[in-house]
């Protein structure tokens, strides 16, 4: 197995430390069982158990990073503000700190977490991974992925828009690939992909005679352009001052509008593909 497919040692050590503080033995056992880790449960304290189980996963599992993604899914997607009656503000603060530690460790290892329990390597574009999901799952996959985007809306509106833009791009690429229409997979943007799809499905405004349809088709152009613009804003947030970041921050209602718009267009494109 390629070393890039294994769980990096720094992450193994970090999870041993975090899980020993946040989980009981029984919770660790259930979590590893859910993640489809090897059946052999290690002995020892919570730190040693977690570390040994992750190392065993690297040795025995065919896809260690898939196991890691499943282990992190609930932890990284948990809303710090959604506390139960026995969880106080200190619990929320600790959760946020641990989530940040894990994401930072993943980044240093050339990995990233994607909603739904997926771990992507630096060499694999998130859009490429989504494209495979969309191509296999069709309309149902789009609904599932957009639901994940909506779950981000309140906590991180910019991230929700970015993810919705990735889903729209993946849908357009899936359509073009299925139709054998050539495009530049590595460099094509939404504004490059949409005209190709639009022409193939007959939604180019200049080719439509009906005035109402022309308006709708022109509106779709605006959805694509607006989604691309806002997604690029999210990407451009890195390295900015706090004041600059606030200036480009979206409100949840704006992010929700973008997600629903991208969802509608993605579904329409795949429905055209299905005939």
C-alpha positions in Angstrom: 0.0 0.0 0.0 1.2 3.5 -0.9 2.2 5.5 2.2 0.0 8.3 1.0 -3.0 6.1 1.6 -2.1 5.5 5.2 -3.1 7.5 8.3 -0.1 9.8 9.1 1.6 9.2 12.4 1.1 12.8 13.7 -2.7 12.3 13.2 -2.6 9.0 15.0 -0.9 10.5 18.0 -3.3 13.5 18.0 -6.4 11.4 17.9 -5.1 9.2 20.7 -4.7 12.3 22.9 -8.1 13.9 21.9 -10.2 10.7 22.1 -8.8 9.9 25.5 -10.2 13.2 26.8 -13.5 13.2 24.9 -14.6 9.5 24.7 -15.2 6.6 27.1 -13.8 3.2 26.3 -17.3 2.0 25.1 -17.7 5.1 22.9 -14.3 4.4 21.3 -15.2 0.8 20.7 -18.5 1.8 19.0 -16.8 4.5 16.9 -14.2 2.1 15.5 -16.8 -0.5 14.8 -18.9 2.1 12.9 -15.8 3.1 10.9 -15.2 -0.5 9.8 -11.8 -0.7 11.5 -10.2 -4.1 12.1 -12.1 -6.3 14.5 -9.1 -6.9 16.8 -9.7 -4.5 19.7 -6.4 -3.5 21.3 -6.0 -3.4 25.1 -4.7 -0.7 27.3 -5.8 2.8 28.3 -7.8 5.0 26.0 -4.7 6.7 24.4 -3.0 3.4 23.8 -6.2 1.7 22.5 -6.8 4.5 20.0 -3.2 4.7 18.8 -2.9 0.9 18.4 -6.2 0.6 16.6 -5.3 3.3 14.1 -1.9 1.6 13.5 -3.6 -1.7 13.1 -6.0 0.0 10.6 -2.9 1.1 8.5 -1.7 -2.5 8.5 -5.0 -4.4 8.0 -7.5 -2.1 6.3 -7.6 -1.8 2.5 -8.6 1.9 2.8 -7.2 3.4 6.1 -8.2 6.9 5.1 -11.8 5.8 4.6 -11.8 4.5 8.2 -10.2 7.8 9.3 -13.0 9.8 7.6 -15.7 7.7 9.2 -14.0 8.2 12.6 -13.9 12.0 12.2 -17.4 12.5 10.6 -19.4 13.1 13.7 -16.6 14.9 15.5 -15.8 17.4 12.8 -19.4 18.0 11.7 -20.8 18.4 15.2 -22.2 21.9 15.9 -20.4 23.3 19.0 -23.5 25.4 19.7 -25.8 22.4 19.7 -25.2 21.3 23.3 -27.2 18.9 25.4 -28.3 19.8 29.0 -25.1 18.4 30.5 -22.7 20.1 28.1 -21.6 23.6 29.0 -19.8 26.5 27.2 -16.4 25.0 28.2 -17.4 21.8 26.3 -18.2 23.8 23.1 -14.9 25.7 23.4 -13.0 22.4 23.8 -14.8 21.0 20.8 -13.9 23.9 18.6 -10.2 23.7 19.7 -10.0 20.0 19.0 -11.7 20.5 15.6 -9.1 23.1 14.7 -6.3 20.9 15.8 -7.5 18.0 13.7 -8.0 20.1 10.6 -4.6 21.7 11.0 -3.0 18.3 11.3 -4.8 17.1 8.2 -3.6 20.1 6.3 0.0 19.6 7.3 -0.2 16.0 6.2 -1.5 17.1 2.8 -5.0 15.9 3.5 -8.4 17.6 4.0 -11.8 16.5 5.4 -14.9 16.7 3.2 -18.4 16.6 4.5 -19.8 13.1 4.8 -16.7 11.4 6.2 -14.4 11.7 3.2 -10.7 12.3 3.4 -9.1 13.9 0.3 -5.4 14.0 -0.5 -3.8 17.2 -1.7 -3.3 15.6 -5.1 -7.0 14.8 -5.4 -9.3 17.8 -6.1 -12.5 18.0 -4.0 -14.3 18.6 -7.3 -12.9 15.4 -8.8 -14.1 13.4 -5.8 -17.5 15.0 -6.0 -17.6 14.4 -9.8 -17.2 10.7 -9.2 -19.9 10.7 -6.5 -22.3 12.6 -8.8 -21.5 10.4 -11.8 -22.3 7.3 -9.8 -25.2 8.5 -7.8 -27.0 10.9 -10.1 -29.9 13.0 -8.8 -29.9 11.2 -5.4 -26.2 12.1 -4.9 -26.9 15.7 -5.7 -29.6 15.9 -3.1 -27.4 14.3 -0.5 -24.4 16.6 -1.2 -26.6 19.7 -1.2 -28.1 18.7 2.1 -24.5 18.7 3.4 -23.9 22.2 2.1 -27.1 23.4 3.8 -25.9 22.0 7.1 -22.9 24.4 6.8 -25.0 27.5 6.2 -25.5 28.7 9.7 -22.0 27.9 11.1 -19.9 28.8 8.0 -22.0 30.5 5.1 -18.9 31.0 3.0 -17.9 27.3 3.2 -21.5 26.3 2.3 -21.3 28.5 -0.9 -17.9 27.1 -1.8 -19.1 23.5 -1.4 -22.3 24.2 -3.4 -20.1 25.7 -6.2 -18.0 22.5 -6.2 -21.1 20.4 -6.5 -22.4 22.5 -9.5 -19.0 22.2 -11.2 -19.0 18.5 -10.6 -22.5 18.2 -12.1 -21.5 20.1 -15.2 -18.4 18.0 -15.7 -20.3 14.8 -15.2 -22.7 15.9 -17.9 -20.0 16.8 -20.3 -18.1 13.6 -19.7 -21.2 11.5 -20.2 -21.9 13.3 -23.5 -18.3 13.0 -24.6 -18.0 16.8 -24.9 -14.3 17.8 -24.5 -13.3 20.3 -21.9 -10.1 21.2 -20.0 -10.7 19.2 -16.8 -7.9 20.8 -14.8 -8.4 24.4 -15.7 -12.0 24.9 -16.7 -14.1 27.1 -14.5 -17.8 27.3 -14.1 -18.0 30.0 -16.7 -16.1 27.7 -19.1 -18.2 24.7 -18.4 -21.7 26.2 -18.4 -21.7 27.5 -22.0 -20.8 24.0 -23.2 -23.6 22.4 -21.2 -26.0 25.2 -22.0 -25.5 24.8 -25.8 -26.0 21.0 -25.6 -29.2 21.2 -23.7 -30.6 24.1 -25.8 -30.6 26.8 -23.2 -28.5 29.4 -24.9 -30.6 32.6 -24.7 -29.7 33.8 -28.2 -31.1 30.6 -29.7 -34.4 30.9 -27.9 -37.4 32.6 -29.5 -39.7 32.6 -26.5 -39.0 35.9 -24.5 -39.9 34.3 -21.2 -37.5 31.4 -21.7 -34.8 33.8 -22.8 -35.2 35.6 -19.4 -35.0 32.3 -17.5 -32.0 31.2 -19.5 -30.3 34.5 -18.8 -31.1 34.1 -15.2 -29.3 30.7 -15.2 -26.2 32.4 -16.6 -26.3 34.8 -13.6 -26.6 31.9 -11.2 -23.5 30.3 -12.6 -21.5 33.6 -12.6 -22.7 34.6 -9.1 -21.9 31.2 -7.7 -18.4 31.2 -9.2 -17.8 34.8 -7.9 -18.8 34.0 -4.4 -16.9 30.7 -4.4 -13.8 32.5 -5.4 -14.4 35.0 -2.6 -14.3 32.1 -0.1 -11.0 30.9 -1.6 -9.6 34.4 -1.5 -10.3 34.7 2.3 -7.0 33.0 3.2 -4.3 35.5 4.2 -6.6 38.4 4.7 -7.0 40.6 7.8 -10.0 40.0 10.2 -11.5 43.2 8.8 -11.1 42.1 5.2 -12.6 38.7 6.1 -15.7 40.3 7.6 -16.2 42.4 4.4 -16.5 39.3 2.3 -18.4 37.2 4.8 -21.8 36.0 3.7 -24.9 35.9 5.9 -26.7 32.5 6.2 -29.7 33.6 4.2 -27.5 34.6 1.3 -25.6 31.3 1.4 -28.9 29.4 1.6 -30.1 31.2 -1.6 -26.9 30.3 -3.4 -27.1 26.6 -2.3 -30.7 26.3 -3.4 -30.0 28.0 -6.7 -27.0 25.7 -7.4 -29.0 22.7 -6.4 -31.8 23.6 -8.8 -29.4 24.0 -11.7 -27.5 20.8 -10.9 -30.7 18.8 -10.7 -31.9 20.2 -14.0 -28.6 19.4 -15.8 -28.7 15.8 -14.6 -32.4 15.4 -15.4 -31.5 16.5 -19.0 -28.8 13.9 -19.0 -31.3 11.2 -17.8 -33.6 12.2 -20.7 
